[in-house]
Amino acid sequence: MATFPDIMQGHGSQQAIATLIYREGPISQPELGKRVRLSRAAVNKTISVLRDNRLVHTVGTRRPTRGRPADVLEVDRSTNLVGVMTLDPSDSSTKASLMRMDGVGIWDRTVPHDRTIDNESLLEVFSSAAKEMLDVATGKGLHLRAVTLVLPGGIHPVDGSLETCVHFPNIANLPVERTVRKITNCHVSSIADMQALCAGIIAAQEKPQRVAILIWGGGITWSPASPAEPYGQMLSHWRGFGHIQVVRDGRPCYCGGRGCIEAEVGGWALLKQLQAMQPEFADIDLPGLREQAKAGNPVVRKVLVEAAERFGEYFHYLAQASNPDAILIQSGLGLPEEILLPAFRRGLEPWLHPSRRGTTEISVIDDFGQAAHRGAAWLASELFFNPKLIRRMRPVGSASTSKRTQSIRSGVREEQQRT
């Protein structure tokens, strides 16, 4: 059985033909030859390699107007698998699963760990999950073709390592992509959790539309997505939206600035605000904040409602620029939908053009994990057949964090602890 580079990167015609069968199959061999402008002998040789590696199979024959019947080919989606491995900061766990290319799940596993996990321990978690993933595929007589790693940000664009992560403070320069590739010997790519979420939401839409996706938790991110760019557009924006300055000389932010959106209405900032308001909130954390909000604590809900209104006000610049058909909000702060949406709309709509007021659909994302998982599995197949796509998906500014920026962040964190 040939490895991924042998099938998809060792010969340009193999990748071109496999990609065409994946995107437009079932398709006949003569049509393939016309589309890729290769001779019948070259097409037959390439298809023979793909068949031997059980990537494509014959689903019938098609009789042309003249000549012999021709085989009709498509990708064998039932025997070829993609894997998804997710480092999930919301519940401090690593999740791994296997899906067939037709979308049917066949295996999953969750490994819990805490936020203080270090590089060595997390690499062991990923390594053991990758080995188990490969063993399951082999044991079922199936073929693992691609694995997508869904990481919470700070991905190095060259080797897919996880540089730094505010959710896991002991992680730095984690070579997770290289480690998983060495174990599975298949195509491995790293994407941000926001890209996976965008792809999953667009893939599930019955009516194609442009959406703006907002994540409101400890931090704040956003991305517009559309059927044309299902993994998100203007990717540099969702790295920088939370760090737009909205209050001059405001609260310090870990990015090194002051008065950023995250420092004013992000979950970590709201925790500081609550801790300063009442002694009973001195030891509250994000899970505790969610529980208090869901339980109806009036003080917590008042703080969150005011923050939601300001969040809507801060977002109006990007709403006018991206002009979405719908705005989807995923909140990890526990505020019920019937309270969150009116507050966000009150902050947003006064700033919009009159023609847009009341016409933009605003809703809450209920299945963040499922949508991100669905999108990651879809992207695993897409990236296997078109590896160059990953270059278009790299967010601007994802290169290594400079020492100066790291020192600024360290100083800001120390100041936040003192205050």
C-alpha positions in Angstrom: 0.0 0.0 0.0 1.5 3.3 -1.1 1.8 6.2 1.4 0.1 9.6 0.9 3.1 11.3 -0.8 3.4 8.4 -3.3 -0.3 8.7 -4.2 -0.9 12.4 -4.2 2.4 14.2 -4.4 4.8 11.9 -6.2 3.2 12.4 -9.6 1.2 15.5 -10.7 -1.2 13.6 -12.9 -2.2 11.3 -10.1 -3.2 14.2 -7.9 -5.0 15.9 -10.8 -7.0 12.8 -11.7 -7.8 11.8 -8.1 -9.0 15.4 -7.4 -11.2 15.4 -10.4 -12.8 12.0 -9.5 -13.3 13.3 -5.9 -15.0 16.5 -7.0 -17.0 15.4 -10.1 -17.3 11.6 -9.8 -18.8 9.4 -11.0 -16.8 10.2 -14.2 -15.7 8.1 -17.1 -12.1 7.4 -18.1 -12.3 9.1 -21.6 -13.8 12.2 -19.9 -10.9 12.2 -17.4 -8.4 12.1 -20.3 -10.1 15.1 -22.0 -10.2 17.2 -18.8 -6.6 16.6 -17.8 -5.3 16.5 -21.4 -3.5 13.2 -21.0 -3.3 10.2 -23.3 -5.5 7.2 -22.7 -2.4 5.2 -21.7 -1.3 7.8 -19.1 -4.8 8.0 -17.7 -5.1 4.2 -17.5 -1.7 3.9 -15.7 -2.7 6.5 -13.2 -6.1 5.0 -12.5 -4.4 1.6 -12.1 -2.3 3.1 -9.3 -5.3 4.7 -7.6 -7.2 1.4 -7.9 -4.4 -0.6 -6.5 -4.3 1.7 -3.5 -8.1 1.4 -3.1 -8.7 5.1 -3.4 -11.1 4.9 -6.4 -13.3 2.1 -7.6 -15.5 1.4 -10.7 -19.2 2.0 -10.2 -20.4 1.0 -13.7 -19.8 1.5 -17.4 -20.8 4.2 -19.8 -21.2 3.5 -23.5 -20.0 6.3 -25.8 -21.5 7.0 -29.2 -18.6 5.2 -30.7 -16.1 2.6 -29.3 -16.1 0.3 -26.4 -17.9 0.9 -23.1 -15.8 2.9 -20.6 -15.5 2.4 -16.8 -17.1 5.0 -14.6 -15.1 5.9 -11.5 -15.6 7.6 -8.2 -13.7 7.8 -4.9 -14.4 4.9 -2.6 -15.8 6.9 0.3 -16.9 3.9 2.4 -13.4 2.4 2.8 -11.3 5.5 3.0 -11.2 7.3 6.3 -10.4 10.7 7.7 -9.5 11.5 11.3 -10.1 14.5 13.4 -8.1 15.4 16.6 -9.3 18.4 18.6 -7.6 20.2 21.4 -10.7 21.6 23.1 -10.1 24.4 25.6 -13.7 24.6 26.7 -13.5 21.4 28.7 -9.7 20.8 28.7 -9.7 17.6 26.7 -8.3 16.1 23.5 -10.9 14.4 21.3 -10.1 12.0 18.5 -12.5 10.4 16.0 -12.6 8.5 12.7 -15.1 9.1 9.9 -15.6 7.6 6.5 -15.4 10.0 3.6 -19.1 9.7 3.2 -19.6 11.2 6.7 -20.3 8.1 8.7 -18.6 8.0 12.1 -17.0 4.8 13.2 -14.9 5.5 16.3 -14.3 8.3 18.8 -12.4 8.9 22.0 -12.0 11.7 24.6 -9.0 12.2 26.8 -9.5 14.7 29.6 -6.7 16.7 31.0 -6.2 20.0 32.8 -5.1 23.4 31.7 -1.6 22.9 33.3 -0.7 20.1 30.9 2.8 20.5 29.5 4.4 19.8 26.0 5.6 16.3 26.9 2.3 15.1 28.4 0.1 16.6 25.6 2.4 15.0 22.9 1.9 11.7 24.6 -1.9 12.2 24.5 -1.8 13.0 20.8 0.6 10.1 20.1 -1.5 7.5 21.8 -4.7 8.7 20.2 -3.0 8.6 16.7 -1.8 5.1 17.3 -5.2 3.9 18.4 -6.8 5.7 15.4 -4.5 3.9 13.0 -5.1 0.5 14.8 -8.8 0.9 14.5 -8.6 1.7 10.8 -6.3 -1.3 10.1 -8.4 -3.6 12.3 -11.5 -2.9 10.2 -9.6 -3.3 6.9 -10.1 0.4 6.1 -7.6 3.1 5.0 -6.8 6.2 7.0 -6.0 8.9 4.4 -5.9 12.2 6.2 -6.0 13.7 9.7 -7.0 17.2 10.6 -5.8 18.7 13.9 -8.2 21.3 15.2 -6.2 23.7 17.5 -7.3 26.7 19.5 -5.0 29.2 17.7 -1.3 30.2 17.5 -0.6 27.7 14.7 2.8 28.1 13.0 2.1 28.2 9.2 5.2 26.2 8.2 5.2 23.0 10.3 1.8 23.1 12.0 3.2 23.4 15.5 1.2 25.0 18.3 3.3 28.0 19.4 1.6 29.4 22.5 -2.0 29.1 23.8 -3.6 31.3 26.4 -5.9 28.4 27.4 -2.9 26.1 28.1 -0.2 28.3 29.6 2.5 25.6 29.7 2.3 24.8 26.0 5.0 26.3 23.7 6.2 25.3 20.2 4.4 21.9 20.3 5.3 19.9 17.2 2.0 18.1 17.1 1.5 18.0 13.3 4.9 16.4 12.8 4.3 13.9 15.6 0.9 12.7 14.2 2.2 12.5 10.7 5.1 10.3 11.7 2.8 7.9 13.5 0.0 7.7 10.9 2.1 8.2 7.7 -0.8 10.0 6.0 -1.7 13.6 5.2 -1.9 15.7 8.4 -2.9 19.4 8.5 -3.5 21.8 11.3 -6.4 24.3 11.3 -7.8 26.7 13.8 -11.0 25.9 15.6 -12.7 28.8 13.9 -11.9 27.5 10.4 -13.5 24.1 11.3 -16.6 25.9 12.7 -17.0 28.0 9.6 -16.8 24.9 7.3 -19.2 22.9 9.4 -21.9 25.7 9.5 -21.7 26.3 5.8 -21.8 22.6 5.0 -25.0 22.2 7.0 -26.8 25.1 5.5 -30.0 24.3 3.5 -30.0 27.8 1.9 -26.5 29.1 1.0 -25.8 32.4 2.7 -23.1 34.6 4.0 -22.7 34.4 7.7 -20.7 36.2 10.4 -19.7 33.9 13.2 -18.9 35.4 16.6 -17.3 33.5 19.5 -17.8 35.2 22.9 -16.1 33.3 25.7 -13.0 34.0 27.7 -11.7 35.7 24.5 -13.5 37.0 21.4 -13.0 36.0 17.8 -15.0 36.3 14.6 -15.0 35.2 11.0 -17.2 35.7 7.9 -17.9 32.6 5.9 -19.7 31.9 2.6 -20.3 28.9 0.3 -17.4 30.3 -1.8 -15.0 30.3 1.1 -16.6 27.8 3.6 -13.6 27.8 6.0 -13.8 31.6 6.5 -12.6 34.7 4.7 -10.4 37.6 5.8 -8.8 35.3 8.3 -6.5 37.9 9.7 -9.6 39.7 11.1 -10.5 37.0 13.5 -7.0 37.1 15.0 -7.3 40.8 15.5 -11.0 41.6 16.1 -10.8 41.0 19.9 -7.8 43.4 20.1 -9.2 46.4 18.4 -8.9 49.3 20.8 -12.4 50.7 21.8 -11.6 52.5 25.1 -8.7 54.8 25.3 -6.4 54.0 28.3 -8.8 51.2 29.1 -8.1 47.9 30.9 -4.8 46.2 30.1 -5.0 43.3 27.6 -2.6 40.3 27.3 -1.9 41.4 23.7 0.1 44.4 25.1 -2.5 47.0 24.4 -5.2 48.7 26.5 -9.0 49.1 26.0 -9.2 46.2 23.6 -12.6 44.5 23.0 -11.5 41.4 24.9 -10.2 43.5 27.8 -13.6 45.3 28.0 -16.2 42.6 27.3 -14.3 39.3 27.1 -15.0 36.6 29.7 -11.7 37.0 31.5 -12.3 40.8 31.8 -15.9 40.2 33.2 -14.5 37.8 35.8 -12.2 40.6 37.0 -15.2 43.0 37.1 -17.3 40.6 39.2 -14.4 39.8 41.5 -14.0 43.5 42.3 -17.8 44.0 42.8 -18.6 41.5 45.5 -16.5 39.3 47.9 -18.6 36.2 47.0 -17.1 36.3 43.5 -13.5 36.4 44.7 -12.7 32.9 43.5 -15.1 32.6 40.5 -13.8 31.1 37.2 -15.3 30.8 33.8 -17.2 27.5 34.6 -18.5 29.2 37.7 -19.6 32.2 35.7 -21.5 30.0 33.3 -23.3 28.2 36.2 -24.2 31.5 37.9 -25.6 32.9 34.7 -27.6 29.8 34.0 -28.9 29.8 37.5 -30.2 33.3 37.1 -27.9 35.2 39.5 -29.1 38.8 39.0 -25.6 40.5 39.5 -24.0 38.1 37.0 -26.8 38.5 34.4 -26.7 42.3 34.7 -23.0 42.4 34.0 -23.4 40.0 31.0 -26.3 41.9 29.5 -24.4 45.1 29.7 -21.4 43.4 28.1 -23.6 41.9 25.3 -25.0 45.4 24.4 -21.4 46.8 24.2 -20.3 43.7 22.2 -23.1 44.4 19.7 -22.0 48.1 19.5 -18.3 47.1 18.9 -19.2 44.7 16.2 -21.2 47.1 14.0 -18.0 48.2 12.1 -17.4 44.6 10.8 -21.2 44.0 10.3 -21.3 47.0 7.9 -18.1 45.8 6.1 -19.0 42.2 5.7 -22.8 42.7 5.2 -23.8 39.2 6.3 -27.2 37.6 5.8 -27.0 36.1 9.3 -25.0 36.6 12.5 -24.3 33.5 14.5 -23.1 33.9 18.1 -21.5 31.1 20.2 -21.4 32.2 23.8 -19.6 30.2 26.4 -20.7 32.5 29.2 -24.0 30.9 30.0 -26.4 33.8 29.2 -29.7 32.3 27.9 -30.5 33.0 24.2 -33.7 34.9 25.0 -31.6 37.4 27.0 -28.4 37.4 25.0 -29.9 38.1 21.5 -32.1 41.2 22.5 -29.2 42.7 24.3 -26.8 42.2 21.4 -29.3 43.6 19.0 -29.9 46.7 21.1 -26.2 47.4 20.9 -25.8 46.7 17.2 -28.8 48.1 15.4 -28.7 51.8 16.3 -25.4 51.9 14.5 -26.5 50.2 11.3 -27.9 51.8 8.2 -31.7 52.0 8.4 -32.2 49.6 5.6 -30.3 46.9 7.5 -32.1 47.3 10.8 -34.3 44.3 11.7 -33.4 42.5 8.4 -30.2 40.6 9.6 -31.0 37.3 11.2 -29.2 36.9 14.6 -29.1 33.5 16.3 -27.1 31.4 18.7 -24.9 28.4 17.8 -26.0 25.5 19.9 -23.8 22.7 18.6 -20.3 24.3 18.5 -18.5 21.0 19.0 -20.6 19.1 16.4 -20.3 21.9 13.8 -16.5 22.2 14.2 -16.1 18.4 14.1 -18.2 18.1 10.9 -16.2 20.9 9.3 -12.9 19.4 10.3 -13.8 16.1 8.7 -14.9 17.8 5.5 -11.7 19.8 5.4 -9.6 16.7 5.9 -10.9 15.2 2.7 -10.6 18.6 0.8 -7.0 19.0 2.0 -6.1 15.4 1.1 -7.1 16.0 -2.5 -5.9 19.5 -2.7 -2.9 20.0 -0.3 -2.2 23.6 -1.6 -5.5 24.7 -0.1 -3.9 24.9 3.3 -1.8 27.9 2.1 -5.0 29.9 1.5 -6.3 29.0 4.9 -3.3 30.3 6.9 -4.3 33.4 8.9 -2.2 36.5 8.4 0.1 37.2 11.3 0.4 33.5 12.4 4.2 33.5 12.3 6.2 33.0 15.5 5.5 35.4 18.3 8.4 37.8 18.7 10.3 38.0 21.9 9.3 41.6 22.3 5.6 40.7 22.0 6.1 37.9 24.5 7.7 40.2 27.0 4.9 42.8 26.6 2.3 40.1 27.2 4.2 38.9 30.3 4.3 42.4 31.7 0.6 42.9 31.1 -0.2 39.6 32.8 1.8 40.6 35.8 0.0 44.0 36.0 -3.4 42.2 35.7 -2.4 39.9 38.6 -1.4 42.9 40.8 -4.7 44.7 40.1 
